[in-house]
Amino acid sequence: MTQLTVSVWRGAEQLDAIASDDRSLRYGDGLFETVRVLAGRPVLMEQHWARLSVGCERLGLPDESIWRAHVTSFLANRHHGILRIQVSAGSGGRGYARPSICQPVLILHWFDEPMPPRDWAEQGICMSEASLRLAEQPALAGIKHSNRLEQVLLRQELSATPECQEAVVYDQSGRVIEGVFSNLFFVRDGELHTPALGRCGVRGVLRDALLDACSEHGIVAVVGDFTRADLLSADAIFFVNSVNGLWPVRRWLSGQEQLIPVGSSNESATSHDKAWRIDAITRQCQDIIAPWFANA
């Protein structure tokens, strides 16, 4: 029997399709999680549930325990791929106001998508920097809400430099926030650093899990506000994403199409030969997360 790649639920009732007046379609009124599945095991599943619960509370949506049972059933006999869990505020009439009784809808999608090339984790990627800057909205910061037009535009911008696999994204004040679809870390003077996400950006589950693990492994991790200059003075940079794992950065392709080497104090410095080294702390972080991405 062919397995469904989409499953839609309202409480215990399975629906035939997503309604045309679904609020996540009309207004982005909802949340989603994208979960890597390896050998039938969802990676960091409890962390995904926790973030989804926080998002439901923030948006005033019911957090239904039956969703876990639907996900377990949906994943039966699936092995390697990606699960997308979307929670919509459900159907509603015209206008922004929700119905007096909110009946959220759970939408599950399955994608037979392999892990990205191993070379990107082992040898590093090329990073660009985005010109579009994120708006600051603390009420939505951190959660994975369904309104992702900024990321759509950022992904289009990244596609214009196909030699780059990710890009550093700033907020309106020039603070480093994240990548297009990943969280960003950098190493400087033996310490790990990652941007604070209280104004905008997504608190990735792999980001938070790695931060929790750092204290257990003796790695000093600093969460704060950082700028482009901080990245230029870094010893190493890497991106993390719960679908892709950890990607070290080996080159930075600037907006002026110049390769900026690690440690450069001159923002206009160029180098087409020097590779960005992958340091010991980056490799230690890869070792920490490796069991989470094991195939068995």
Secondary structure as GFF3:
##gff-version 3
##sequence-region A 1 296
A	DSSP	beta_strand	6	10	.	.	.	ID=ss1
A	DSSP	beta_strand	13	15	.	.	.	ID=ss2
A	DSSP	alpha_helix	23	27	.	.	.	ID=ss3
A	DSSP	beta_strand	30	38	.	.	.	ID=ss4
A	DSSP	beta_strand	41	42	.	.	.	ID=ss5
A	DSSP	alpha_helix	45	59	.	.	.	ID=ss6
A	DSSP	alpha_helix	66	75	.	.	.	ID=ss7
A	DSSP	beta_strand	81	88	.	.	.	ID=ss8
A	DSSP	beta_strand	105	111	.	.	.	ID=ss9
A	DSSP	alpha_helix	118	122	.	.	.	ID=ss10
A	DSSP	beta_strand	125	129	.	.	.	ID=ss11
A	DSSP	alpha_helix	149	159	.	.	.	ID=ss12
A	DSSP	beta_strand	166	170	.	.	.	ID=ss13
A	DSSP	beta_strand	176	179	.	.	.	ID=ss14
A	DSSP	beta_strand	183	188	.	.	.	ID=ss15
A	DSSP	beta_strand	191	195	.	.	.	ID=ss16
A	DSSP	alpha_helix	205	216	.	.	.	ID=ss17
A	DSSP	beta_strand	221	224	.	.	.	ID=ss18
A	DSSP	alpha_helix	228	232	.	.	.	ID=ss19
A	DSSP	beta_strand	236	241	.	.	.	ID=ss20
A	DSSP	beta_strand	245	252	.	.	.	ID=ss21
A	DSSP	alpha_helix	280	289	.	.	.	ID=ss22
A	DSSP	three_ten_helix	290	293	.	.	.	ID=ss23
###
